[in-house]
């Protein structure tokens, strides 16, 4: 949502499904390649942070909770 606002677009949730959320981002028609890239980087950031937390839990607790197996 933050990245969509930064580039002048809108983000909204379409559906909540296991193991995550399906969302849709609408960017303005005059959005440049830089703005598209910034929006894409936001998604990669979120995925990386989720993966980092799962890996931390795996090594810290020598295993994962059931909800983390689907990620």
N, C-alpha and C positions, 0 to 999 in steps of 0.2 A: 504494500500500500504506500509506503514511504517513497519508493522509487517511482511509482506511477504519479504521485503528486509532484515529485521533483521535475518530471518531464511534461507536466500539464495534462496528464491522462487520468483515467479512472480504473480502479481495480475493484472487482467484486467477487464474492464467493458464489460458485455455481452449485457445488454439491460437496457434502462431507462424506468421504468414503474411506475405508480402511486401505492403507495405513496413513492417508493424508487428506489433503483438501484439493479439490479441483477449482481453479479460479480462472477468471478471464480479465484481461487487461486491454482497455481501449486507449490507444494513443491518438493524439490529434493528427489530422491528415497532413499537416505541414511539418510533422516530426522529422528531424534530420537523422542520419545514420548514427550520430553520436547519442541522440536521445534513445534510439532503439537499443543501442549497446548498453547504455546505463540501465535501462529497464531489464535487460537480459542479465546483467551482472548482479542485480538484486536477487534474482532467482537462484543464481549460482551461489551467492552468499548464504542464503537461507539453507540450501542443500548442504553446503560445506559445514555450517554450524551444527546442523542436525547430525551429520555423520561424525563430526568431532565429538559430540556429546555421547553418541552411541559407542564409539571406540573407547572413550574415557571410561564409561561404565563397564565395558567388557574387560579392560585391563585392571581397573580398580577393584571390581567385585568378582572377578574371575567368572563372569557369565553375564547374561542379559535377562531383562524382564521379558515376559511374553510379548508385550506390545512392540518391542524393539526388533523382533525377529523379522518383521515384514518390511523394514526399511532397507 
